[in-house]
Amino acid sequence: MLYRDFGKTGLKVSAIGLGTWNIGNQWGEIDEETAIATVHAALDQGVNLIDTAESYGIPCGLSEERLGRALQGKRDRIHVITKIGRWGRRSGQTVPMTTVDMVRLCVHASLHRLRTDYIDVLLCHEGKIEDPSIYLEAFERLKEQGDIGAYGISTDQPEALQRFNVHNTCSVVELDYSLLNRKPEKKMLPYCQQHDIAVVARGPLGKGLLTGKYSTDTVFTDTVRSEWYETESAREKLARNLAKVERLKTLLSPGDEMVRTALQFVTSHGCQPVTIPGAKSPAQAVMNAKAGQETLTVDQRDRLVKLLKTDAEAPVSTAGLV
């Protein structure tokens, strides 16, 4: 496993981490034993960065709870990222982050679910936030008290990141970045390099599409990917991404080779991102972690980009997509 400096946090983290959204039943049912075994398999491969959030899981908080149980006796080996600000959103009963004490309350709840007394990196989970002042004040206080080590934001909006970094105290940003979504290369990644902000790339496998095992005949029924069918624009985006994956198949075999290449495309960017693919089984966790043994060359990256370069306005068929 390759390890790299994590921005200005002082941490040394694995190039491949583990995302735990998947172990909370939102991506389909997964039993407790399998969830914990998946975390342990990642650790055995050298993974030392794990990402979660208070809102992950059915019910909310289940991913944190399972991660907390999995890390008993192993906490000192792992750097944990968690996110607050979206508790109850799926049910329409969000916790209002209107005071410093409300932020602190949610963080203390996460600490309880995670069975730990500190969080290595705490992120604001409101990616479109206009005024982050409450979070910034609360995060600074939590840092002073030793409850958290560093903080940042999970967002795909350059403006939101800049607002959160108004005092140059944002240490980490989590953003969507993959072969299917290279938008961060335009503004977000250069900004992070300029300000020494560590980058955590979520969605490096395009929510599973970059495994190469899905087609237009696939019907996604989990609560996350079923949203791809809700609007015509969403269906068009899915069809376009599936077409890109088919082009990748002319160069890469579905499964291990495609997964490894997709993950290494992310980790080989010049800003030194780390990435947090999810897994629902020990075998998936092992396969993902092995991608952390090396990165792609500039020529290999360029070849992939050239292969996927398409006219964004080209018509695409959504036939077969429900």
GIURQUI-V23723 format. One record per residue. RES is the residue in three letters. SS is DSSP state (~ for helix, > for strand, _ for the rest). OMEGA is omega in radians with two decimals (999 if undefined). BURIAL is b if it has 9 or more other C-alpha atoms within 8 Angstrom, else e. Layout:
res/ss/omega/burial
RES/SS/OMEGA/BURIAL
RES/SS/OMEGA/BURIAL
This chain:
res/ss/omega/burial
MET/_/3.02/b
LEU/_/3.08/e
TYR/>/-3.09/e
ARG/>/3.07/b
ASP/>/-3.04/b
PHE/_/3.14/b
GLY/_/-3.12/b
LYS/_/-3.12/b
THR/_/-3.05/b
GLY/_/-3.13/e
LEU/_/3.01/e
LYS/>/-2.98/e
VAL/>/3.12/b
SER/>/3.14/b
ALA/_/3.05/b
ILE/>/3.04/b
GLY/_/3.12/b
LEU/>/3.01/b
GLY/>/-3.05/b
THR/_/3.01/b
TRP/~/-3.02/b
ASN/~/-3.06/b
ILE/~/-3.10/b
GLY/~/3.05/b
ASN/_/3.11/b
GLN/_/3.13/b
TRP/_/-3.04/b
GLY/_/-3.06/e
GLU/_/3.03/e
ILE/_/-3.07/b
ASP/_/-3.07/e
GLU/~/-3.10/e
GLU/~/3.14/e
THR/~/3.13/b
ALA/~/-3.12/b
ILE/~/3.11/b
ALA/~/3.12/b
THR/~/3.09/b
VAL/~/-3.11/b
HIS/~/3.13/b
ALA/~/3.10/b
ALA/~/3.14/b
LEU/~/-3.12/b
ASP/~/3.12/e
GLN/_/3.10/b
GLY/_/3.08/b
VAL/_/3.10/b
ASN/_/3.09/b
LEU/>/-3.13/b
ILE/>/-3.11/b
ASP/>/3.07/b
THR/_/3.11/b
ALA/_/3.13/b
GLU/_/-3.04/b
SER/_/-3.09/b
TYR/_/3.01/b
GLY/_/3.00/b
ILE/_/0.07/b
PRO/_/3.11/e
CYS/_/3.09/b
GLY/_/-3.07/b
LEU/~/3.14/b
SER/~/3.09/b
GLU/~/-3.12/b
GLU/~/-3.12/b
ARG/~/3.10/b
LEU/~/3.12/b
GLY/~/3.12/b
ARG/~/-3.12/b
ALA/~/-3.06/b
LEU/_/3.10/e
GLN/_/-3.11/e
GLY/_/-3.10/e
LYS/_/-3.00/e
ARG/~/-3.07/b
ASP/~/3.13/e
ARG/~/-2.91/e
ILE/_/2.96/b
HIS/>/-3.06/b
VAL/>/2.98/b
ILE/>/2.95/b
THR/>/-3.02/b
LYS/>/3.09/b
ILE/>/3.10/b
GLY/_/-3.14/b
ARG/_/-3.13/b
TRP/_/3.06/b
GLY/_/-3.07/b
ARG/~/-3.11/b
ARG/~/-3.14/e
SER/~/3.13/e
GLY/_/-3.13/e
GLN/_/-3.10/e
THR/_/3.04/b
VAL/_/-3.10/b
PRO/_/3.13/e
MET/_/-3.04/b
THR/_/3.12/e
THR/_/3.08/e
VAL/~/-3.12/b
ASP/~/3.10/e
MET/~/3.09/b
VAL/~/-3.13/b
ARG/~/3.12/b
LEU/~/-3.12/e
CYS/~/3.12/b
VAL/~/3.11/b
HIS/~/3.08/e
ALA/~/3.09/e
SER/~/3.10/b
LEU/~/3.12/b
HIS/~/-3.12/b
ARG/~/-3.13/b
LEU/~/3.13/b
ARG/_/-3.13/b
THR/_/3.11/b
ASP/_/3.05/e
TYR/_/3.08/b
ILE/>/-3.07/b
ASP/>/3.14/b
VAL/>/3.10/b
LEU/>/-3.11/b
LEU/>/2.93/b
CYS/>/-3.07/b
HIS/_/3.08/b
GLU/_/-2.99/b
GLY/_/-3.14/b
LYS/_/-3.02/e
ILE/_/-3.14/e
GLU/_/-3.13/e
ASP/_/-3.09/e
PRO/_/-2.99/b
SER/~/3.13/e
ILE/~/3.11/b
TYR/~/-3.08/b
LEU/~/3.12/b
GLU/~/-3.13/b
ALA/~/-3.12/b
PHE/~/3.11/b
GLU/~/3.13/e
ARG/~/3.11/e
LEU/~/3.10/b
LYS/~/3.11/b
GLU/~/-3.11/e
GLN/_/3.14/e
GLY/_/3.12/e
ASP/_/3.12/b
ILE/>/3.13/b
GLY/>/-3.13/b
ALA/>/-3.13/b
TYR/>/-3.13/b
GLY/>/-3.05/b
ILE/>/3.00/b
SER/>/-3.06/b
THR/_/3.02/b
ASP/_/-3.10/b
GLN/_/3.12/b
PRO/~/-3.11/b
GLU/~/3.12/e
ALA/~/3.10/b
LEU/~/-3.14/b
GLN/~/3.10/e
ARG/~/-3.11/b
PHE/~/-3.13/b
ASN/_/-3.05/b
VAL/_/3.13/e
HIS/_/-3.11/e
ASN/_/-3.14/e
THR/_/3.11/e
CYS/_/-3.07/b
SER/_/-3.02/b
VAL/>/2.96/b
VAL/>/3.04/b
GLU/>/-3.06/b
LEU/>/3.13/b
ASP/>/-3.10/b
TYR/_/-3.14/b
SER/>/3.03/b
LEU/_/3.14/b
LEU/_/3.13/e
ASN/>/-3.09/e
ARG/_/-3.13/b
LYS/~/-3.12/e
PRO/~/-3.12/b
GLU/~/-3.08/e
LYS/_/-3.05/e
LYS/_/-2.99/b
MET/~/-3.07/b
LEU/~/3.06/b
PRO/~/3.11/b
TYR/~/-3.14/e
CYS/~/3.09/b
GLN/~/-3.11/b
GLN/~/-3.04/e
HIS/~/3.11/e
ASP/_/3.09/b
ILE/_/3.13/b
ALA/>/-3.11/b
VAL/>/3.01/b
VAL/>/-3.10/b
ALA/>/3.02/b
ARG/>/3.13/b
GLY/_/-3.07/b
PRO/_/3.11/b
LEU/_/3.10/b
GLY/~/-3.09/b
LYS/~/3.05/e
GLY/~/-3.08/e
LEU/~/-3.08/b
LEU/~/2.91/b
THR/~/3.12/b
GLY/_/-3.06/b
LYS/_/-3.13/e
TYR/_/3.13/b
SER/_/3.11/e
THR/_/3.10/b
ASP/_/-3.12/e
THR/_/3.04/e
VAL/_/-3.14/e
PHE/_/-3.09/e
THR/_/3.12/e
ASP/_/-3.02/b
THR/_/-3.13/b
VAL/_/-3.01/e
ARG/~/3.07/b
SER/~/3.10/b
GLU/~/-3.13/e
TRP/~/-3.10/b
TYR/~/-2.95/b
GLU/_/-3.13/e
THR/_/3.12/e
GLU/~/-3.14/e
SER/~/3.10/e
ALA/~/3.12/b
ARG/~/3.10/b
GLU/~/3.11/b
LYS/~/3.11/e
LEU/~/-3.13/b
ALA/~/-3.14/b
ARG/~/3.12/b
ASN/~/3.09/b
LEU/~/3.10/b
ALA/~/3.10/e
LYS/~/3.13/b
VAL/~/3.09/b
GLU/~/3.10/b
ARG/~/3.10/b
LEU/~/-3.12/b
LYS/_/3.07/b
THR/_/-3.11/e
LEU/_/-3.03/e
LEU/_/3.08/e
SER/_/3.08/b
PRO/_/3.13/b
GLY/_/-3.00/b
ASP/~/-3.07/b
GLU/~/-3.13/b
MET/~/3.11/b
VAL/~/-3.12/b
ARG/~/-3.11/b
THR/~/-3.14/b
ALA/~/3.14/b
LEU/~/-3.14/b
GLN/~/3.04/b
PHE/~/-3.14/b
VAL/~/-3.03/b
THR/~/-3.12/b
SER/_/3.05/b
HIS/_/-3.05/e
GLY/_/3.14/e
CYS/_/3.05/b
GLN/_/3.11/b
PRO/_/2.85/b
VAL/>/-3.08/b
THR/>/-2.96/b
ILE/_/3.10/b
PRO/_/3.08/b
GLY/>/3.11/b
ALA/_/3.10/b
LYS/_/3.12/b
SER/_/3.08/b
PRO/~/-3.13/b
ALA/~/3.10/e
GLN/~/3.13/b
ALA/~/3.13/b
VAL/~/-3.13/b
MET/~/3.13/b
ASN/~/-3.06/b
ALA/~/-3.12/b
LYS/~/3.10/b
ALA/~/-3.12/b
GLY/~/-3.10/b
GLN/~/3.14/e
GLU/_/3.10/e
THR/_/3.11/b
LEU/_/3.00/b
THR/_/3.09/e
VAL/~/-3.13/e
ASP/~/3.12/e
GLN/~/3.09/e
ARG/~/-3.11/b
ASP/~/3.13/e
ARG/~/3.11/e
LEU/~/3.14/b
VAL/~/-3.14/b
LYS/~/-3.13/e
LEU/~/-3.04/e
LEU/~/-3.12/b
LYS/_/-3.12/e
THR/_/3.08/e
ASP/_/-3.09/e
ALA/_/-3.12/e
GLU/_/-3.12/e
ALA/_/-3.13/e
PRO/_/3.13/e
VAL/_/-3.12/e
SER/_/3.04/e
THR/_/3.13/e
ALA/_/3.14/e
GLY/_/3.12/e
LEU/_/-3.08/b
VAL/_/999/e
